[in-house]
Amino acid sequence: MEKVRVRFAPSPTGIPHIGNTRTALFNFLFAKKNKGKYILRIEDTDRTRYEENAEKGILEILQWLGLLWDEKYTQSDRLEIYKEHAQLLKKNGFAYEDDGALRFKMLKDGATTWIDAVGQKEISFKNETQEDFIILKSDGYPTYNFANVIDDYLMGITHVIRGEEFISSTPKHVQLYKAFAWNQPIFAHLPIILGKDKSKLSKREGAKSVLEYRADGYLREAILNYMVLVGWTPLGGQEQMSIEKMIELFDLGDVNTANPIFDPQKLEWLNGVWIRSIEDLKNRLIDFYQKDKEVKDILSSDKSDIWITAAKSRMKTLKDFKNLISTGKQKKYSKEEKQKAEKLLDFLKKELGENWNGEKLLSAIKDFSSSEKTSFKKIYYLMTGKEQGIGILELSDIYGKDFFIKNLKDA
C-alpha cells in the first residue's frame, strides 16, 4: 500500500478559527494512525489578502497544540514550478491566454464524479455547469485551484482531507489531474461546523481562534479533545481522550456526514474535566498567570497546594482560579445582610470560641442555617464577601478565623 501523505494547507489571510484548526487535527491523526507523513503547506498566493501575523498565528497554534509537521512548504517560494506547469497545459491545448492571464479549458461534456471518503458517497457535477477558470494570474501568481493541485501531486499527497466548502471546487481539481494524466488523491470533505442556530459558526457561537481560547484559560488537551469530537464519534463513544488515544481510535470512516453543532458549554465542561485530570496544574497556572503579581505570589507561597487543591474542583478554565482565590468583596451588603452578618458573628463566637475550623465550624454554620432559615449560599456570601469561591474549610486553613470575622464585622 502507498504510504499515506496528507497536508494541512491554510491561507494566511487571517488567524484560523477553531473549526479550521480541526482540519489540521484530522489530517494529523490520520497521518499518525497510518504511520504516514503530515505536511504543512502555507498557501500564500493571494497577496492582496496576505497577513504576516496570520502566518505566525497559524504556526503558533499548531506548535502549542503539538500538531507538529513532518515537512513544511510555502507556495510563494514555488512560483516557477507553477509557471512551468501552466505553460505545459497551454502547450498541450488545455489552457489559453486571456487578458494577460492563463485560463484552463474545462471539459463541457459528461460529468465529473468521485467517491468521497467521508460517508463513501458518490459526488457528481455536470460538466456543462463548469466554467473555464484562471490558473495563472497576470502578476505571475497561481490561483488557489491550480497551485493546490500541482502541489498535492508533486508532494505525493494520497488523501486530501479538507472542509466540505471545497466540494464545489473539486471538479476543477479532478479535471486538472486528468489534463496532466496524473492519478488523483482520495478526497475526504469534512462537514463544516455550525453554530447552535444551525447557521455558519460565528464569533458569538465560539468561532474563536485557538490562541483566543488559550488566553481564556483553556488547556491544549481539552481543545484537541473537543475538536476531535466535533464531527467524529469514536467506536465506543469515549469522550475524554488524550492525543495518543485519538490516534489509536481515529478512522475516517467514523467521521459523521451531518454538520456538527459547536457547543461552547461542552468545551468548557471538558476543560474542567482536564483541569482535574492533569498532574502539572500548578505549572500551567504559573505559566498562565506569569504577568499577574498577585496570583504569582499565591502560587509561590507555602500554601499554594492548598489553594490549588481547593480551587481545581470548581474551575472550568484557568481564568477561574483568580476569581476563586480572590478575597475582595464583590459588593456592599444590604441593610438586611448587615444585620444577618452581625447575628452570624455573635452566634459563631459563642459556639466556637477560638476554634474556627474543621467539622466544628461546619456544624455551627449548619445550626445557624437551620435556626435562622438562612441558606448556606447566603452564609458563604456573608463570611467571604463572594457569591462563590473555594470552600469554607480551605479558607479556614489558609486564613484562619480572622478572615471571616473581618468580613462579618465589615458588613
N, C-alpha and C positions, 0 to 999 in steps of 0.2 A: 504494500500500500504506500502511496505517495506520502511523504512526510508533511504533516499539517503546518501551514504557514498562514497566519491571519494578521490583519492590521487594524489599528485604530487610526483614523485619518481626520483629525479635527482641522477646521479652518479657523485661524486666529483672527476672527472678526469680533470677538467678544469673549468674556470668560464663560465657558460652558456651564449650563445648569446641571443639576444632579441627574436629570434624565439623559443628557448626552454622555455623562460620565458612566452611566450604567452600560452604555455600548462598549466602552473601554473594558469594563469589568467582565462582560460576557465574552469578549474576544480573549481576554487574559485567561479566564477559566477554561475556555475551550482549548486554547493552546497548551496549557499546563496539563489538562486532563489527558490530552493526546500526545504528550511529550513532544510538542511542536515548538514553533517559534512565534513570538508575539512582537509585531513590528509597529513602531510609532512613525507615522508619516505626517509631517506638517504641510497641509495643503494651503499654501500662502500665495497662490497665483492671482487672487483678486486683490490687486494692490490698492484699489480705491478704498477698500474696507479694512485693510490690514491694520492691526493694532499690536504694537510691540509688547505692551503689557499683557495682552491676551495670550500671546505665545508663552510668556513667562508664567502666567497663571496656569495654563494647561500643564506645563512641566511640573510646577509646584504641587498641583492637585495629584497627579499620578505618582510623584515621589512620596508625598505624605501618605497616600493610601497604600503604597507598596506595590503598585501596578507597574513594575519596572520592566522596560522594554529590552528585547534582545538586540534589536537593530533600530537605528533612527535615520530618517531621511527628511530632507526639506526640498519641496518641489522647486522653489526658486533657484536652487543650485543645479537644476537638471534641464534648463531651458533648451539647450542644444539637442538633447535627446528627443524632446517633443517636436522640435522643428524638423529634425530628420525624419521622424515617423509621419509627420503631416505631409511632408514633401513626397514621401513614398506613396501615400494614399493618392495624392494629386497625380503622380506619375502613372499610377495604375487605374486612373479614371474614377476613383471613389470620392474625390474632393475637387472643388473648383474655387477659383479666385472670386471674391465678392467684396468690392469696395475696400481693398487692402487687407481683407481677412480671408482665411480659408474656411470653406463650408463643406460639411460632409453630406454626400448624397444618400438619403435614407431610401431603402427599398420600399416601394409602394404597393407591391402585390403580396397577397397572403397575410400571414400573421407571425408575430414574434412571440414565442412561447418558452417558458421554462418551468421546472418544478422547484418550488421554493422549499427550503429545508425547514422552515417554521410551518408546521402543520402538514408538510408534504403535499401541498396543494399546487395545482397547475394554475399559472397566471399567464394570460394571453392578451395581446394587444393587436388589433387590426393595423397592418402597416399603412393603410390609406389614411389613418388618423395622425401619422407621424410626419413632422416637418423636417426639412434639412436644417442642420444646426452648425453653428460656428465651432471649429475645433482649434483654430489659431487666430488670436485677435491681431489687429493691425499693429499693436505695440509689441508683438513678438511673444506675448504670454499665452499659454494654452488656456482653454476653458476647463472648468471642473470636469465635465463629462469626458473630455479627451484625455487629459493628464491622468485621471483616475484609472482609466483602462490600461494605458501604456504602463503605468507604474505597477498595477496589480499583476500584469503579465510578466514584466521584467523582474519583479521581486518574487515571483513564484507563488503568489497568493493562491491558496487552494480553496479557501472559504471566505466569502465576503459577507461579514455579519454587520449589518447596519440597520438604521431605523426604517420603518415602512414608508416614510416620506420620500424615500429614494426609489420606490417601486415604479413610479411614472417615468423615471429617467432610465430604467433598466433596459427597455427596448433599444435605446441609443447605444448602450454599452454592449449588448448582445450583437448588434449589427456591426459594431466596430471590430469585435472579436472575429466575426465571420469575414469581414473585409481583409483582415490580416491573416486569415486562415489559422487562427490560434484557438486552442482549446479554452473554453470559458471556465471560470471557477464555479463552485456551488454557491448560489445566492441564498442568504437567510435574512429575511426582513423582519425585524423585531417590532411588534405593535407599540405605538407611541403611548406614553404615559399621559393620562388625563387627570384633570382636577376633579374634585368631588361633584361638581356640577356637570361633569362629563364633557366639558369643553377643554380646549388646549390648556395644558398646565401653565398657570400664571404665577407671578411672584407671590400673590396673596395665598395661593394654594400650596406653596412650597417649592416653587421653581427657582430656588436659590443655588448658588454655586457651592461646591464642597468647601471652599475657603470661607464662605459665609457661615456655613454650618459649624465649621471648626471654631470660628470666632464666637459662635453662640454656645460653645461648650459641648459639642458632640464629639464622641470618640470615633476614630477611624474604623474600629471593629464594628460599631453599630451602624455606621454609614454603609460600609461594604455589605453587612448582613442585611440591612433593609433594602438596599438597591437590588440585591440578587433575588429577593422575594417579590419585587415588583415586576411581575410578568413571567416568573418561573416558579413552579411548585416542585420541590424535590420529592422523590419517592419516599413515602412515609410521612410527608408533611412536616418535617422538622423545621423549627423556627430559628432558634439561636444556633448559629453556625460560625465556626472560625473559617478563615480563608482556606485552610488545609481541608476542612470538611467540605466546603463548597467545591473545591477542585475534585475531590473524590466522588461527589454525587452528581456534578453537573453533566447534563445531557441536553443537546439542542432539541431533541425530540420531546422534551418535557416543557419547552417554552410555550406559554399559553398563546393561543391565536387571538383571544379577545384583548381589547385595550385595557390595561390595568389602571386602577384608580390610585392616585397618590394620597396617602393618609398621614399627615404630619403627626397626628396623635400616636399612631402605631410606631413611627420612627422615634418619637420621644419616649414611649414606653420601652422600646427595645434598647434605647440608650441607657435608661435606668437599669435595665437588666444587666447590661455590660458593665456599668459603673460598679455594680455589686459583685461582678464576676472577676474583674481584673485584679491582679496581685500588686500592681505598681501604681495604685490610685494616688498615693502621696506624690510620686514623681510627676504624674500627669497634672495634678493640681499645682505643684510648684512651677511647672512649665507654663500652665495656663495663666497663672497669676504673677508672672515674673515682673510685671510693671506695677503691681499693686502692693505698696509697702505694708499696709495694714494686714492683708491676708498673708503676705510673706512672713511677717513677724509671727503670726499664729502658727504657720506651718513649720517654722524653725524652733518653736517653743517646745519645752519638755512635755507639754500636754497635747501636742499636735495629734498623736494617735487617738486620744480620747475624742477630740473634735471630729476627726475623720470617721471613726467608727460610728459615732453618734449621727453624723450627717449623711453618710452614704446610703442608708436605708430610705432616706427621704429625698434623695437627689434624683432628678431626671436629667439634668445637664450639669456640667462642671460650673456653670454660672450660678447654679442654685447654692453652691457651697457658701458664698459670701453672704447671701441673704439669710441662710440658716444660722450662720455663726454670728451675725451682726447683733450687737447688744443695744443698739439705739432704738428708742421708742418710735413706733410708726406714726402715732398721732396722739393728741391730747385726750385724756379721759373726760367723759361727760360727768356732770354733777352726780348722777346716779352711780356711775362707775367709781368715782372717787369715794363715795360713801361705802360701797361694797368693798373696795380695797382696804379702807380703814378697818372695817369689820373683820375682813380676812386676816389682816396683820395681827389684830388683837387675838383672834382665835388661834393662829399658828404659834404666837409667842406663848400663849397659855398652855397649849397642847404639847409643844416641842421643847420649850426652854432653849437651850443652846444647841441641841442636836437636830439640825435641819437636814437630814439626809436619809438615804435608803428607804426601806419599806415604811418606816415610821412617818416620814414626810408624806409619802403617797397615801398612807392610811388617814392621816389628818386631812389631807385635801379631799379625799372621798367623803369623810364625815361632814366637812363643811359643805360640799356639793349637795349632799343629801339633806342636811338640816336647813340649808338656805335656798334649796331648789335652784342652784346655780350650776350651769353646765361646766364640765371640765374645760371645754374650749374657752369659756369666759374667764375661768380661774387662771388658765395658762396665760391669757392675754394680760390680765391684771398683774401677774407675777413677773412677766417678762417684757411687757410693752409691745409684744408682737402677736400677730394672728397665728403664725406658725413658726416653728424652728426646731431645734434639737430638743430632746426630752428633758423633763424637769430633773430627773436623777443625774443625767450627764452634766447639766448646768450646775447642779449642786456640787458635783465632784470637781468641776473646773473653778467655779467662783465662790462656792460656799454660800451661807445664808445671807451674807451682807448684800449680795446681788439682788436677792428677792426683796429684802427689807427696803433697800433703796428705791426699787420700783414701786412698791406698795406705799411708801412714805411720800414719794414724789408725785403720787397720783393727784 
